[in-house]
Amino acid sequence: MKREYLILATVFLLLALVPFLAAATGQTSWTRLVGQALIYGMAAASLNFILGYGGMISFGHAAFFGIGGYVVGIMYHHFDAGTSFLGVIPGTDQMLITLPAAVLVAGLAAALVGAMSLRTGGVQFIMITLAFAQMFFFLFISLKTYGGEDGIMVRRTNALPGLDMRNRDTLYWVVLCFAAAYYLFLRRLVQSSFGQIIAGIRQNERRMASMGISTFRYKLYAFILSGMGAGLAGALMVNFLRFASPDMMHWTRSGEFMIMVILGGVGTLAGPFIGAGVLFTVETTLARYTEHWMLPVGILLLVVVLTSKGGLMALIRKLTGGQK
């Protein structure tokens, strides 16, 4: 246990030093790159909770990511215009308001999707979550008030009391703290009795039901928590990029989250973050040299899947002598 906490503290410290290392080497883009990878890691980790621990394969997870982002964009839009959403909810640029609002709305959307999709299973569940994601995608494209398919520009990052959020390094450290807090939250959740029940449902749902456990209710709660995590990641991404787009909730984004989870290691806590970092770094690097960067990414994924059962986390554990 102490070794694990020491590793976590070391990784956090190294990540916290990224802006200083970027400035020292003149590679200022590193801060932006690592910051985005951390946010994508949060989104992938939220998917991994229902996929790796709950056995629920969702291809519509990007919907909650995009909804969380659009909450920030829409609230800023009304703040900038001096109007109110639906004539009732005033706009704001305060992060202490927009982030909880994004988490809440994403959770409500996840409750709606989950309540209907979790009554099915297997391929039907996958297709229903995909269908819902595309419905949200086309819904936000049709909202011309909020930019339609062009999306919404957020001219300034949401404000946080006592911090200069216009400073890119400050924003990076805020994202890092949220990513660390979310990792610890998932760690606690997985180890809790709730997490053990979710794992039991994945292994044998009928047996859990025979023990008197309402499997549908627990799966729905897990689905909602997962959607809320994706919403938080989406809200942070819009603050980081200062832009919200319907592409955030396209099915291809859900596919990217799935690749991050598989690449890093399904059913592991750090795996999605590692997978997101590797995938995002490879994509960004290769895109500078060729528009066909997806081919080598696909080859990388095949190599990892075929040669290392458990993704990159399994390989890391093997090299470091850790337990499986």
N, C-alpha and C positions, 0 to 999 in steps of 0.2 A: 504493500500500500504506500509506504513512504517513497519507494522507488518510483511509483507511478506519479505521485505528486511532484517529485523532484523533476521528472521528465516534463510534466505539464508546465511547471514554473520556468524551466529552461526554454521550452518552445515559446512560451508567452514573452519572455524577455527578449529572445532573438527577434520575434515578430515586432516587438515594440521598438527595436533598434533600426528597423527597415528605413524609416525616413532619414535617419542620420547617415546610414550607409549609402542611401541613394544620393544624398547631398554630397557626401565625401567622394563618391565615384563619378558624379555628374550624370548618373542614370536616374533622373527624377521620375521617370515613368514607372520605376519599380514600386513606388508608393501606391500609385493608381492600380497597377497590376495586382499587387498583393491584396489591396483593399477589396477589389472586385472578386478576387478568388475567395476571400473570407466570406463575403456575402453569399456567393454561389454555394460555398460549403455549408452555410446555414440552411439554405433552401434544400440542398441535397440531403443533409442530415435529417431535416424534417420529413422528407420522403422516406428515408431509410428507417425511420421509426415505425411506420406502418408496413413497409416492405420487408425489411430485415427482421424485425421483431414481431410484427403482426401478420405477416404473410399476405398483405393486401397490395396487389400490384396495380397501382394507379397511374394511368397515362394522362391524367388531367390536373396534375399537381401545379402546373404553371399557372392555372387559373387563379389560385390563391396568391401566388407570387405577384401576378399582375394586378389583382384587386387591391392588395396591400399597397402597391406602388401608386395606383390611381387614386386611392384615398388621399395620399400626400399631395398628388398633383391637383386634384379637384379642390381640396381645401386651400391650397396656395392660390389657385385660379380665382376663387371667390375672395380671398384676402386681398389679392392684387387689384381686383375689380371693385372692391368695396361692396360686394353683394353677399347674399346668403344662399346656401344650398337648399333648394326647394322652398326658398323664402323663409326658412326657419333656422337652419344651422349656419351660423356665421363662419366665414373662412378664417384661417389662422396660419401662421408660419412658425408656431411654437412646437418644437419636437416633442415636448412632454405631453402635448395633446395629440399631435398627428400620429405618432407611433402607436399609442394605445388604441386610437380610433382605427388604425389600419389593422391591428391585431384583432380587434373586436369584429369588424366587418368581414375580414377573411374568415374568422371563426364561424360567423353566422352563415356565410356562403358554404363553408365546409359542412356545417350541420344540415343545410338543405340538400347538398349533393350526397352526403353520406347517408341521410335518412332514406333516400330512394335507392341509391346504388348498392348499399350494403345488404339489401334484401336479396341480392343475387350473389353469384360467385364465379370464379374462373374467368373465362373469356367474356361472359356477359358483364361482369364487373368492370373489366378493363375497357370494354367498348362504351359503357355508360359514362364512366369518368371522362373518357376521351370526348364523348359527345357533349357533355356539360362544358368542358373546357372550350370547345369550339363555339358553343352557344355564347359563352361569355366573350370570346374573342370577337365574334361578329356583332355582339351587342355594343361593345365599346368602339368598334369601327363606325357604327351608325350614330354615335353621339357627336354630332358636328360641333356642339357647343364646347366640347372639350377636345377639339382638334381632329376628331374622326381618326382616320388611318394615319394622320401625321403626328398624332400624339400631343402631349402638353409639355411646354417648356416651363421649368421651375427656375426662375432667374437667380434665386439665392437659396442656399441650403437652409433648412429650418434652423431656427435659433435655439440655443441651449443656454440657459442662464449661467453666466460666469465664464463662458468659453467663446473664443473667436472662431465660429464655425465657418467663416470664409477662408480660414487657413486650411489648406489641404492636409497638412500633417495632423492638425487637431482633429479634423473629421476622420482621418484614418485611425487615430487612437480611440476615438469614440466607437467606430465600427469594430475594432479589435476587442474592446471591452464587451460589447454586445455579443460578439462571436464567442468569447470565452465564457460569458455568463450563460449563453444558450447551450454550450457544450456541457457545462456543469449541471445545468437543469436536466438535460437529456440523460446524463449519467445517473443522476439521482432518480429520475423517472423510471429508467430501465431497471434499476436495482430495487425499486419499491415493490410493494405487493401488487399494485396496479400493473406494473411492467411484467411481473411474473405471470399474472393472469393472462395478459396479452400474449406472452410467449407460449403459455399453455394452450391458448385457443389456436395459435398457429400450428402447434404440434398435433393436437387432437381436439377439434372443436366439439365433437359429439360427446366425448368423455367429460369435458368441462361443463357442457350443458346438463349432463346426467348428474353432475354434482350440485346442481341447483344454481349455477351461475348464468346470468343473462348475457350470453355471448354477444348478442346484437348490441346491447347497451354499451358494453365495454369497447367493442369495436368502433362504435359511433364516437365515444369519448376520445378514443385514440385518433380517429380520423379528424376530429375537430381540433385537437391539440396539434396535430401535424399541419393542418391548414393554417392555424394561427402562427406557427413557426415560419411557414412559407410567406405569410403576409408580412411578418416583421422583416424578413429578408428583402421582400419587394420594396417595402417602405424605405429601408436603408439604401437600397440600390438607387431609387429615385433621388434621394438626397445626395448620393455620391455622384451620380451622373447629371443631376438636375434636369432630368427628362423622363417622362412616362410615355410608353408606347404600347399599342395593342399587341405588338410582337412579344411582349413580356409574357403573354398568356397563350401563345400559339402552341400547338401540340409538339412542334419541334423542340421547344424549350423544355417541355416535360421529358422528351427523349434525352436531352442533354443532362438533365438531372438524373435520369435513370443510368446513363453512361457513367456519370461521376460516382454514383453509388457502387455500381458493378466494378468499376476500375479500382476504386479505393478499397472495397471490401464490404459486401452485404452483411448486415448484422453486426457491424463494428461501430464504435462511437467516433473514432478519429478517421476511419476510412473515407467517409464522404468528403471531409475537409481535404484530405490528401488527394483524393480523386479529382476534386474540383480544382485544386492548385495545379496538379499535373496537366489536366485536360485544358484548362484555361491558358496555362503557360505555353503548351505545345501549339494550341490554336493561334494564339497571338504571335508567336515566333514564326510559325510556318506561313501565316497569312501575309507576312512581309515579303515572302519570296515567291509564293504561288497561290493562285486562286483555287487550286485543287488540294488544299490542305486537308480536306476531309479523308482523302485516301490514306495518308500515313497515320492519321488518328484512328481510322478503322483498323489498320494493321496492328497498331499498338494495342488496341482493345482486344483483338483476337489473340495476340501473343500473351497478354496478361491472363485472359480467361482460360486459354488452353494449357498454359504452363504453370499457373499458380492458382490453385484452388483457394479462394478467399481473397483474391485481389492483391493489391499492393501491400495491404496490412499484413497479410499472411507472409509475404516475402520479407517484410521488415522484421516480423517476429522471428522468422527463421534465421535471418542474419544476425539478430541481436540475442538470439537464444531465449526469447520470451515464450510465454505459454500461449497455446492456441485458444 
